[in-house]
């Protein structure tokens, strides 16, 4: 299995099946097992995912929510009522009231067997949240999401291009990896933009067209 994120097919809904796994296999296995409790994670109530932007946290939270039948929340407000299955994104942005609510949800999960998946940009101890909430998050399973290798990024770019019916040569893929933003969401957005430009010009995707897209140059005849 290969690594990370994110809607490899255009307009695909986030799911475990369209998340390239790579070095994050253990994290994905834990999420699947927590959604449908199974060994060795049958007793896990809380998982915390962290990593920089573009690592696939939101994709995995949405995939887990769909797989588990859980509620997905980004940036609050969190529900006050009991919710047994809950995914909370962008935990670092929660205000004081939502921090209180999340702490209550975490306590209920421990006492009553609920399941919570939470994501943030840094490990729990580095979050600018109330200390008791940091402690509760750290008491669950904590996984850092790691970035794609260049090989995996090239695979993802190829899958995206194929899904759009666009042929991308190895030369095109190498140039894109060497000259575009390195995170996968923006690489995939570049594939989409190149496809749109080639369709508008009624021509094949080419290195000259990619350079025009990236640098604002005009292809020479």
Buried (B, 14 or more C-beta within 10 A) or exposed (E): EBBBBBBBEEEBEBBBEBBBBBBBEEBBBBBBBBBEBEEEBEEBBBBBBBBEEBBBBBBBBBBBBBBBEBBBBEBBEBEEEEBBBBBBBBBBEBEEEBBBBBBEBBEBBBEEEBBBBBBBBBBBEEBEBBEEBBEBBBBBBBBBBBBBBEEBBBBBBBBBBEBBEBEBEEEBBEBBBEEBEEBBBEBBBBBBEBBEBBEEEEEEBBBBBBBBBBEEEEEEE
